Amino acid sequence: MSKDLSKKAAEMLLKGATLLSESCPYCKGVRVMKDGHALCISCGREPEKKDIPKNIPQQESKSTLKEILEKKMRVLSKELEQEKNHEKQQEILKSINSLLETMEKINKNP
């Protein structure tokens, strides 16, 4: 870790940046994030930026999320039906329960 990188990371932290739990995809070093920019303290690299659409209407994104969750629910239901191992069944049931809770939250928020 160079002194310049550690100094820059310290400055970012003092200005409200946060340490990321995910390590650097290049060197597995510690990363600091501020204003959407993640800096690796070890190698100084940032992951490639990906364009994320910003103008998705909220209703459209909710319906898309709802469709994804429903599809996942069908897949998990089929897995549960075919699974013989009791422990695996319990894991699948936990996932289904999480999906149901998420779907309920989506339906409550207009």
DSSP file (Angstrom, degrees, kcal/mol; ACC not computed):
  #  RESIDUE AA STRUCTURE BP1 BP2  ACC     N-H-->O    O-->H-N    N-H-->O    O-->H-N    TCO  KAPPA ALPHA  PHI   PSI    X-CA   Y-CA   Z-CA
    1    1 A M              0   0    0      0, 0.0    41,-0.1     0, 0.0     2,-0.1   0.000 360.0 360.0 360.0 125.6    0.0    0.0    0.0
    2    2 A S     >  -     0   0    0     40,-0.3     4,-2.3    39,-0.3     5,-0.2  -0.420 360.0-120.5 -81.1 158.7    1.5    3.3   -1.0
    3    3 A K  H  > S+     0   0    0      1,-0.2     4,-2.5     2,-0.2     5,-0.2   0.865 113.9  55.9 -65.0 -35.6    1.5    6.4    1.2
    4    4 A D  H  > S+     0   0    0      2,-0.2     4,-2.6     1,-0.2    -1,-0.2   0.924 109.4  45.4 -63.3 -43.9   -0.5    8.3   -1.4
    5    5 A L  H  > S+     0   0    0      2,-0.2     4,-2.7     1,-0.2    -2,-0.2   0.912 113.8  48.0 -66.4 -42.4   -3.2    5.7   -1.5
    6    6 A S  H  X S+     0   0    0     -4,-2.3     4,-2.3     2,-0.2    -1,-0.2   0.886 113.0  49.2 -67.2 -36.1   -3.4    5.4    2.3
    7    7 A K  H  X S+     0   0    0     -4,-2.5     4,-2.4     2,-0.2    -2,-0.2   0.926 112.2  47.6 -66.1 -44.7   -3.5    9.2    2.6
    8    8 A K  H  X S+     0   0    0     -4,-2.6     4,-2.3     2,-0.2    -2,-0.2   0.911 112.6  49.4 -63.4 -41.9   -6.3    9.4    0.0
    9    9 A A  H  X S+     0   0    0     -4,-2.7     4,-2.5     2,-0.2    -1,-0.2   0.905 110.7  50.2 -63.3 -42.0   -8.3    6.6    1.7
   10   10 A A  H  X S+     0   0    0     -4,-2.3     4,-2.3     2,-0.2    -2,-0.2   0.907 110.6  49.7 -63.2 -41.9   -7.9    8.4    5.1
   11   11 A E  H  X S+     0   0    0     -4,-2.4     4,-1.3     2,-0.2    -2,-0.2   0.908 110.4  50.5 -62.7 -41.9   -9.1   11.7    3.6
   12   12 A M  H  <>S+     0   0    0     -4,-2.3     5,-2.6     1,-0.2     3,-0.3   0.922 110.2  49.6 -61.8 -44.1  -12.1    9.9    2.0
   13   13 A L  H ><5S+     0   0    0     -4,-2.5     3,-1.6     1,-0.2    -1,-0.2   0.893 108.7  52.6 -63.4 -39.8  -13.0    8.3    5.4
   14   14 A L  H 3<5S+     0   0    0     -4,-2.3    -1,-0.2     1,-0.3    -2,-0.2   0.778 107.2  53.8 -66.2 -25.2  -12.7   11.7    7.1
   15   15 A K  T 3<5S-     0   0    0     -4,-1.3    -1,-0.3    -3,-0.3    -2,-0.2   0.228 134.8 -83.8 -94.9  13.8  -15.1   13.1    4.6
   16   16 A G  T < 5S+     0   0    0     -3,-1.6    -3,-0.2     1,-0.2    -2,-0.1   0.552  77.7 148.1 102.9   7.9  -17.8   10.4    5.2
   17   17 A A      < -     0   0    0     -5,-2.6     2,-0.3    -6,-0.2    -1,-0.2  -0.271  35.0-139.4 -69.4 163.0  -16.6    7.5    3.1
   18   18 A T  E     -A   33   0A   0     15,-2.3    15,-3.1     0, 0.0     2,-0.3  -0.921  13.3-113.5-125.6 151.8  -17.3    3.9    4.3
   19   19 A L  E     -A   32   0A   0     -2,-0.3     2,-0.3    13,-0.2    13,-0.2  -0.661  34.9-131.4 -79.0 137.5  -15.2    0.7    4.2
   20   20 A L        -     0   0    0     11,-2.6    11,-0.5    -2,-0.3    -1,-0.0  -0.683   4.9-146.0 -91.3 143.8  -16.7   -1.9    1.9
   21   21 A S  S    S+     0   0    0     -2,-0.3     2,-0.4     9,-0.1    -1,-0.1   0.754  82.9  81.0 -77.5 -23.3  -17.2   -5.4    3.1
   22   22 A E  S    S-     0   0    0      1,-0.1     9,-0.3     9,-0.0    -2,-0.1  -0.692  81.9-131.5 -85.3 132.1  -16.5   -6.7   -0.4
   23   23 A S        -     0   0    0     -2,-0.4     7,-0.2     1,-0.2     6,-0.1  -0.269  37.3 -74.9 -77.6 167.9  -12.8   -6.9   -1.3
   24   24 A C     >  -     0   0    0      5,-2.5     4,-1.7     1,-0.1    -1,-0.2  -0.399  35.5-139.9 -61.0 131.8  -11.2   -5.5   -4.4
   25   25 A P  T  4 S+     0   0    0      0, 0.0    -1,-0.1     0, 0.0    -2,-0.1   0.670  99.3  45.4 -69.9 -14.0  -12.0   -7.8   -7.4
   26   26 A Y  T  4 S+     0   0    0     19,-0.1    -2,-0.0     3,-0.1    20,-0.0   0.874 135.1   2.9 -95.0 -45.2   -8.4   -7.3   -8.6
   27   27 A C  T  4 S-     0   0    0      2,-0.1     3,-0.1     3,-0.0    -3,-0.0   0.411  89.3-117.5-126.6   0.3   -6.2   -7.8   -5.6
   28   28 A K     <  +     0   0    0     -4,-1.7     3,-0.1     1,-0.2    -5,-0.1   0.692  65.8 145.9  67.6  20.8   -8.6   -8.7   -2.7
   29   29 A G        -     0   0    0      1,-0.1    -5,-2.5    -6,-0.1     2,-0.2  -0.243  57.4 -82.2 -80.4 174.3   -7.5   -5.5   -0.9
   30   30 A V        -     0   0    0     -7,-0.2    11,-3.0    -3,-0.1    12,-0.5  -0.546  46.3-152.5 -77.9 140.0   -9.7   -3.3    1.3
   31   31 A R  E     - B   0  40A   0    -11,-0.5   -11,-2.6    -9,-0.3     2,-0.4  -0.885   8.7-155.5-119.4 150.7  -11.9   -0.8   -0.5
   32   32 A V  E     -AB  19  39A   0      7,-2.6     7,-3.2    -2,-0.3     2,-0.4  -0.962  12.8-155.5-119.9 137.8  -13.3    2.6    0.6
   33   33 A M  E     +AB  18  38A   0    -15,-3.1   -15,-2.3    -2,-0.4     2,-0.3  -0.956  19.0 163.4-122.2 135.1  -16.5    4.1   -1.1
   34   34 A K  E >  S- B   0  37A   0      3,-2.1     3,-1.9    -2,-0.4   -17,-0.1  -0.961  73.3 -11.1-146.3 127.4  -17.5    7.7   -1.3
   35   35 A D  T 3  S-     0   0    0     -2,-0.3     3,-0.1     1,-0.3   -18,-0.0   0.836 129.5 -51.7  53.5  38.5  -20.1    9.1   -3.7
   36   36 A G  T 3  S+     0   0    0      1,-0.2     2,-0.6     0, 0.0    -1,-0.3   0.487 113.2 116.8  82.1   2.7  -20.4    5.9   -5.6
   37   37 A H  E <   -B   34   0A   0     -3,-1.9    -3,-2.1     9,-0.0     2,-0.5  -0.919  48.6-160.0-108.5 121.0  -16.6    5.6   -6.2
   38   38 A A  E     -B   33   0A   0     -2,-0.6     2,-0.5    -5,-0.2    -5,-0.2  -0.875   6.7-167.4-102.4 126.2  -14.8    2.6   -4.7
   39   39 A L  E     -B   32   0A   0     -7,-3.2    -7,-2.6    -2,-0.5     2,-0.5  -0.950  16.8-136.7-115.6 128.7  -11.1    2.9   -4.2
   40   40 A C  E  >  -B   31   0A   0      5,-1.2     4,-1.3    -2,-0.5    -9,-0.2  -0.730   7.0-153.4 -82.3 127.2   -8.9    0.0   -3.4
   41   41 A I  T  4 S+     0   0    0    -11,-3.0   -39,-0.3    -2,-0.5    -1,-0.1   0.777  91.5  46.0 -70.7 -26.7   -6.4    0.9   -0.7
   42   42 A S  T  4 S+     0   0    0    -12,-0.5   -40,-0.3   -41,-0.1    -1,-0.1   0.948 131.2  10.8 -82.9 -52.3   -3.9   -1.7   -1.9
   43   43 A C  T  4 S-     0   0    0      2,-0.1    -2,-0.1   -42,-0.1     3,-0.1   0.609  87.8-130.1-108.1 -13.8   -3.8   -1.4   -5.7
   44   44 A G     <  +     0   0    0     -4,-1.3     2,-0.2     1,-0.3    -3,-0.1   0.508  60.3 135.0  81.0   3.0   -5.7    1.9   -6.3
   45   45 A R        -     0   0    0     -6,-0.1    -5,-1.2     1,-0.0    -1,-0.3  -0.511  43.7-149.0 -88.2 155.2   -8.0    0.4   -8.9
   46   46 A E        -     0   0    0     -2,-0.2    -7,-0.1    -7,-0.2     3,-0.1  -0.928  28.7-105.2-115.3 145.6  -11.7    0.9   -9.2
   47   47 A P        -     0   0    0      0, 0.0    -9,-0.1     0, 0.0     3,-0.1  -0.277  52.8 -80.9 -63.6 157.5  -14.0   -1.8  -10.7
   48   48 A E        -     0   0    0      1,-0.1     2,-0.3     0, 0.0     0, 0.0  -0.319  50.6-115.9 -59.0 138.9  -15.3   -1.1  -14.2
   49   49 A K        -     0   0    0     -3,-0.1     2,-0.4     1,-0.0    -1,-0.1  -0.583  27.2-156.7 -80.3 140.1  -18.2    1.2  -14.2
   50   50 A K        -     0   0    0     -2,-0.3     2,-0.5    -3,-0.1    -1,-0.0  -0.948  20.7-116.9-116.7 137.5  -21.5   -0.2  -15.4
   51   51 A D        -     0   0    0     -2,-0.4    -2,-0.0     1,-0.0     0, 0.0  -0.600  29.5-167.6 -74.3 124.0  -24.3    1.9  -16.7
   52   52 A I        -     0   0    0     -2,-0.5     2,-0.1     0, 0.0    -1,-0.0  -0.962  27.4-116.4-112.9 122.3  -27.3    1.7  -14.5
   53   53 A P        -     0   0    0      0, 0.0     3,-0.3     0, 0.0    -2,-0.0  -0.354  29.1-172.5 -60.4 131.1  -30.5    3.1  -16.0
   54   54 A K  S    S+     0   0    0      1,-0.2     2,-0.2    -2,-0.1    -3,-0.0   0.711  71.2  61.6 -98.0 -23.5  -31.6    6.0  -13.8
   55   55 A N        +     0   0    0      2,-0.0    -1,-0.2     3,-0.0     3,-0.0  -0.194  62.4 140.0-104.0  43.0  -35.0    6.8  -15.2
   56   56 A I        -     0   0    0     -3,-0.3     5,-0.0    -2,-0.2     0, 0.0  -0.750  58.7-117.2 -82.6 121.5  -36.9    3.6  -14.6
   57   57 A P     >  -     0   0    0      0, 0.0     4,-2.4     0, 0.0     5,-0.2  -0.316  19.6-125.5 -57.9 141.8  -40.4    4.5  -13.5
   58   58 A Q  H  > S+     0   0    0      1,-0.2     4,-2.2     2,-0.2     5,-0.2   0.888 109.1  51.0 -59.8 -41.7  -41.0    3.2  -10.0
   59   59 A Q  H  > S+     0   0    0      1,-0.2     4,-2.3     2,-0.2    -1,-0.2   0.895 110.4  50.0 -64.0 -39.3  -44.2    1.2  -11.0
   60   60 A E  H  > S+     0   0    0      1,-0.2     4,-2.2     2,-0.2    -1,-0.2   0.912 110.9  48.3 -65.6 -42.6  -42.3   -0.5  -13.9
   61   61 A S  H  X S+     0   0    0     -4,-2.4     4,-2.4     1,-0.2    -1,-0.2   0.870 110.9  51.9 -67.3 -35.1  -39.4   -1.5  -11.6
   62   62 A K  H  X S+     0   0    0     -4,-2.2     4,-2.8    -5,-0.2    -2,-0.2   0.921 110.4  47.5 -64.9 -43.7  -41.8   -2.8   -9.0
   63   63 A S  H  X S+     0   0    0     -4,-2.3     4,-2.3     2,-0.2    -2,-0.2   0.886 112.2  50.1 -67.0 -36.1  -43.6   -5.0  -11.6
   64   64 A T  H  X S+     0   0    0     -4,-2.2     4,-2.2     2,-0.2    -1,-0.2   0.928 112.5  46.7 -64.8 -44.8  -40.3   -6.2  -12.9
   65   65 A L  H  X S+     0   0    0     -4,-2.4     4,-2.7     1,-0.2    -2,-0.2   0.903 111.1  52.5 -63.1 -41.2  -39.2   -7.1   -9.4
   66   66 A K  H  X S+     0   0    0     -4,-2.8     4,-2.5     1,-0.2    -1,-0.2   0.914 109.2  49.3 -61.4 -43.0  -42.5   -8.8   -8.7
   67   67 A E  H  X S+     0   0    0     -4,-2.3     4,-2.3     2,-0.2    -1,-0.2   0.904 111.3  49.6 -62.8 -42.0  -42.2  -10.9  -11.9
   68   68 A I  H  X S+     0   0    0     -4,-2.2     4,-2.5     2,-0.2    -2,-0.2   0.928 112.0  47.6 -63.2 -45.4  -38.6  -11.9  -10.9
   69   69 A L  H  X S+     0   0    0     -4,-2.7     4,-2.3     1,-0.2    -2,-0.2   0.894 111.6  50.2 -64.6 -40.0  -39.7  -12.9   -7.4
   70   70 A E  H  X S+     0   0    0     -4,-2.5     4,-2.0     2,-0.2    -1,-0.2   0.904 110.8  49.6 -64.7 -40.2  -42.7  -14.9   -8.7
   71   71 A K  H  X S+     0   0    0     -4,-2.3     4,-2.1     1,-0.2    -2,-0.2   0.925 111.4  48.7 -63.2 -44.3  -40.4  -16.7  -11.2
   72   72 A K  H  X S+     0   0    0     -4,-2.5     4,-2.7     1,-0.2    -1,-0.2   0.876 108.2  55.4 -63.1 -37.2  -38.0  -17.5   -8.4
   73   73 A M  H  X S+     0   0    0     -4,-2.3     4,-2.4     1,-0.2    -1,-0.2   0.906 107.3  49.2 -62.2 -42.1  -40.9  -18.7   -6.2
   74   74 A R  H  X S+     0   0    0     -4,-2.0     4,-2.0     2,-0.2    -1,-0.2   0.908 111.9  48.9 -63.6 -41.6  -41.9  -21.2   -9.0
   75   75 A V  H  X S+     0   0    0     -4,-2.1     4,-2.3     1,-0.2    -2,-0.2   0.939 113.3  46.1 -63.9 -47.2  -38.4  -22.5   -9.3
   76   76 A L  H  X S+     0   0    0     -4,-2.7     4,-2.8     1,-0.2    -2,-0.2   0.875 110.1  54.2 -65.2 -37.0  -38.0  -22.9   -5.5
   77   77 A S  H  X S+     0   0    0     -4,-2.4     4,-2.1    -5,-0.2    -1,-0.2   0.910 109.6  47.6 -62.7 -41.6  -41.4  -24.6   -5.3
   78   78 A K  H  X S+     0   0    0     -4,-2.0     4,-1.6     2,-0.2    -2,-0.2   0.912 112.0  49.8 -65.8 -42.4  -40.4  -27.1   -7.9
   79   79 A E  H  X S+     0   0    0     -4,-2.3     4,-1.7     1,-0.2    -2,-0.2   0.920 110.6  50.4 -60.7 -43.8  -37.1  -27.8   -6.1
   80   80 A L  H  < S+     0   0    0     -4,-2.8    -1,-0.2     1,-0.2    -2,-0.2   0.903 107.9  53.3 -61.6 -41.6  -38.9  -28.3   -2.8
   81   81 A E  H  < S+     0   0    0     -4,-2.1    -1,-0.2     1,-0.2    -2,-0.2   0.846 116.1  38.8 -61.7 -35.1  -41.3  -30.8   -4.4
   82   82 A Q  H  < S+     0   0    0     -4,-1.6     2,-0.2    -3,-0.2    -1,-0.2   0.636  92.1 104.5 -92.9 -15.9  -38.4  -32.8   -5.8
   83   83 A E     <  +     0   0    0     -4,-1.7    -4,-0.0    -3,-0.2    -3,-0.0  -0.488  38.8 178.1 -76.1 133.4  -36.0  -32.6   -2.8
   84   84 A K        +     0   0    0     -2,-0.2     2,-0.4     5,-0.0    -1,-0.1   0.703  55.5  93.7-101.1 -28.5  -35.7  -35.7   -0.6
   85   85 A N     >  -     0   0    0      1,-0.1     4,-2.1     2,-0.0     5,-0.1  -0.547  66.2-149.4 -73.9 123.1  -33.1  -34.3    1.8
   86   86 A H  H  > S+     0   0    0     -2,-0.4     4,-2.1     1,-0.2    -1,-0.1   0.879  95.6  51.5 -62.0 -41.0  -34.8  -32.8    4.9
   87   87 A E  H  > S+     0   0    0      1,-0.2     4,-1.9     2,-0.2    -1,-0.2   0.902 110.3  48.7 -65.2 -40.8  -32.0  -30.2    5.5
   88   88 A K  H  > S+     0   0    0      1,-0.2     4,-2.4     2,-0.2    -1,-0.2   0.883 108.4  55.0 -64.6 -38.0  -32.2  -29.0    1.9
   89   89 A Q  H  X S+     0   0    0     -4,-2.1     4,-2.6     1,-0.2    -2,-0.2   0.908 106.7  51.0 -60.2 -42.1  -35.9  -28.8    2.2
   90   90 A Q  H  X S+     0   0    0     -4,-2.1     4,-2.0     2,-0.2    -1,-0.2   0.897 109.5  49.9 -63.4 -40.8  -35.5  -26.5    5.3
   91   91 A E  H  X S+     0   0    0     -4,-1.9     4,-1.9     2,-0.2    -1,-0.2   0.915 111.5  48.3 -62.8 -43.4  -33.1  -24.3    3.3
   92   92 A I  H  X S+     0   0    0     -4,-2.4     4,-2.5     1,-0.2    -2,-0.2   0.908 109.8  52.5 -64.1 -42.0  -35.5  -24.0    0.4
   93   93 A L  H  X S+     0   0    0     -4,-2.6     4,-2.5     1,-0.2    -1,-0.2   0.873 107.3  52.2 -62.8 -37.1  -38.4  -23.2    2.8
   94   94 A K  H  X S+     0   0    0     -4,-2.0     4,-2.2     2,-0.2    -1,-0.2   0.908 110.4  48.4 -64.1 -41.1  -36.3  -20.4    4.4
   95   95 A S  H  X S+     0   0    0     -4,-1.9     4,-2.3     2,-0.2    -2,-0.2   0.911 111.1  49.9 -65.2 -41.6  -35.7  -19.0    0.9
   96   96 A I  H  X S+     0   0    0     -4,-2.5     4,-2.6     1,-0.2    -2,-0.2   0.914 109.3  52.0 -62.5 -42.6  -39.4  -19.2    0.1
   97   97 A N  H  X S+     0   0    0     -4,-2.5     4,-2.3     1,-0.2    -1,-0.2   0.908 109.1  49.9 -61.0 -42.6  -40.3  -17.5    3.3
   98   98 A S  H  X S+     0   0    0     -4,-2.2     4,-2.3     1,-0.2    -1,-0.2   0.906 110.5  50.3 -62.4 -41.7  -37.9  -14.6    2.5
   99   99 A L  H  X S+     0   0    0     -4,-2.3     4,-2.8     2,-0.2    -2,-0.2   0.921 109.6  50.7 -61.9 -44.0  -39.4  -14.3   -0.9
  100  100 A L  H  X S+     0   0    0     -4,-2.6     4,-2.2     1,-0.2    -2,-0.2   0.906 110.1  49.7 -61.8 -42.1  -42.9  -14.2    0.5
  101  101 A E  H  X S+     0   0    0     -4,-2.3     4,-2.0     2,-0.2    -1,-0.2   0.912 112.5  47.5 -62.4 -42.5  -41.9  -11.4    3.0
  102  102 A T  H  X S+     0   0    0     -4,-2.3     4,-2.2     2,-0.2    -2,-0.2   0.916 111.2  50.4 -65.8 -43.2  -40.3   -9.4    0.2
  103  103 A M  H  X S+     0   0    0     -4,-2.8     4,-2.3     1,-0.2    -1,-0.2   0.888 109.1  52.6 -62.2 -38.7  -43.4   -9.8   -2.0
  104  104 A E  H  X S+     0   0    0     -4,-2.2     4,-1.6     2,-0.2    -1,-0.2   0.908 108.6  50.0 -63.2 -42.3  -45.6   -8.7    0.8
  105  105 A K  H  X S+     0   0    0     -4,-2.0     4,-1.6     1,-0.2    -2,-0.2   0.900 110.3  50.3 -63.2 -40.9  -43.5   -5.5    1.3
  106  106 A I  H  < S+     0   0    0     -4,-2.2    -1,-0.2     1,-0.2    -2,-0.2   0.914 110.6  49.0 -63.8 -42.4  -43.7   -4.7   -2.4
  107  107 A N  H  < S+     0   0    0     -4,-2.3    -1,-0.2     1,-0.2    -2,-0.2   0.791 108.4  54.3 -69.6 -27.9  -47.5   -5.1   -2.4
  108  108 A K  H  < S+     0   0    0     -4,-1.6    -1,-0.2    -5,-0.2    -2,-0.2   0.857  95.6  73.5 -74.1 -35.6  -47.9   -2.9    0.7
  109  109 A N     <        0   0    0     -4,-1.6    -1,-0.1     1,-0.1    -4,-0.0  -0.702 360.0 360.0 -85.4 118.1  -46.0    0.0   -0.8
  110  110 A P              0   0    0      0, 0.0    -1,-0.1     0, 0.0    -3,-0.1   0.501 360.0 360.0 -68.8 360.0  -48.1    1.8   -3.5
